[in-house]
Amino acid sequence: MRGKILMIAAIFAGLTLVTGTQAETIAPNLRLIDSYTIVGPKNFLTDYEPVNRDGTINVVVEIPTGTTAKWEVTKPDGKLQWEFKRGKPRVVKYLGYPGNYGMLPRTLLAKEDGGDGDPLDVIVLG
């Protein structure tokens, strides 16, 4: 039996980010609240089940296939934000990701409990 994966976050590879503070709808139930932040109706980190009753897996896509912009779900508010490095939006300096990269909701494991302080990483191929 093949597993199924449900994507929660938008695939925003072609998204043109806007400047200013005006909210913009970018996908059903997702909004761009500024040039670097995407929010949904729920907290991406804590409010979605990692596995559904039918066996499908919920994945929050942080870096869509073929892109290099480094987005990340923030803790604890669960917004999807473009990561900054040295005061600038982070863009990885190599080929785009080979698959949709992201995380499984509700899998955050603190360092003191043996984790790395982040949710479980996922790359969706195919």
HELIX and SHEET records of a PDB file:
HELIX    1   1 LYS A  111  ASP A  113  5                                   3    
SHEET    1   A 4 ILE A   5  MET A   7  0                                        
SHEET    2   A 4 ILE A  57  ILE A  63  1                                        
SHEET    3   A 4 ASN A 100  MET A 103 -1                                        
SHEET    4   A 4 ASP A 121  VAL A 124 -1                                        
SHEET    1   B 5 GLU A  24  ALA A  27  0                                        
SHEET    2   B 5 LEU A  30  ASP A  34 -1                                        
SHEET    3   B 5 THR A  37  VAL A  39 -1                                        
SHEET    4   B 5 LEU A  80  TRP A  82 -1                                        
SHEET    5   B 5 TRP A  71  VAL A  73 -1                                        
SHEET    1   C 2 PHE A  84  LYS A  85  0                                        
SHEET    2   C 2 LYS A  88  PRO A  89 -1                                        
END                                                                             
